[in-house]
Amino acid sequence: MKNGNYQLTMLDHFSKPIYNRRKFMEMVISVPRRVFNDKNYSKTNRQINKETKLKNICYHHIKIKISTLVGILSAYHLFRPPYY
């Protein structure tokens, strides 16, 4: 029966700010999972690792494209001539 002793000892042995960084790491891992439906279709560990790496590359590529597009559109709105 689990009762959370490991988490309680981690709170005692580590400082609170370091322990709270865990949520940021979990967020970094969980966001691409949600985007790609949290499924790996490969059978072997080697293929699972390749699939996960490819999903991470695709996710970050999409993220960079969107941020670039937002930057271009915001720059366009800053420098366009005003309507009278």
For each residue, the residues with C-beta under 8 A, 3 or more apart:
1:
2:
3:
4: 7 8
5: 8 9
6: 9 10
7: 4 10 11
8: 4 5 11 12
9: 5 6 12 13
10: 6 7 13 14 19
11: 7 8 14 16 19
12: 8 9
13: 9 10
14: 10 11 18 19
15: 18 19
16: 11 19 20
17: 20 21
18: 14 15 21
19: 10 11 14 15 16 22
20: 16 17 23
21: 17 18 24 25
22: 19 25 26
23: 20 26 27
24: 21 27 28
25: 21 22 28 29
26: 22 23 29 30
27: 23 24 30 31
28: 24 25 31
29: 25 26 32 33
30: 26 27 33 34
31: 27 28 34 35 59
32: 29 35 36 55 56 59
33: 29 30 36 38
34: 30 31 37 38
35: 31 32 59
36: 32 33 39 55 58 59
37: 34
38: 33 34
39: 36
40: 48 51 52
41: 51
42: 47 48 50 51
43: 47 48
44: 47 48
45: 48 49
46: 49 50
47: 42 43 44 50 51
48: 40 42 43 44 45 51 52
49: 45 46 52 53
50: 42 46 47 53 54
51: 40 41 42 47 48 54 55
52: 40 48 49 55 56
53: 49 50 56 57
54: 50 51 57 58
55: 32 36 51 52 58 59
56: 32 52 53 59 60
57: 53 54 60 61
58: 36 54 55 61 62
59: 31 32 35 36 55 56 62 63
60: 56 57 63 64
61: 57 58 64 65
62: 58 59 65 66
63: 59 60 66 67
64: 60 61 67 68
65: 61 62 68 69
66: 62 63 69 70
67: 63 64 70 71
68: 64 65 71 72
69: 65 66 72 73
70: 66 67 73 74
71: 67 68 74 75
72: 68 69 75 76
73: 69 70 76 77
74: 70 71 77 78
75: 71 72 78 79
76: 72 73 79 80
77: 73 74 80
78: 74 75
79: 75 76
80: 76 77
81:
82:
83:
84:
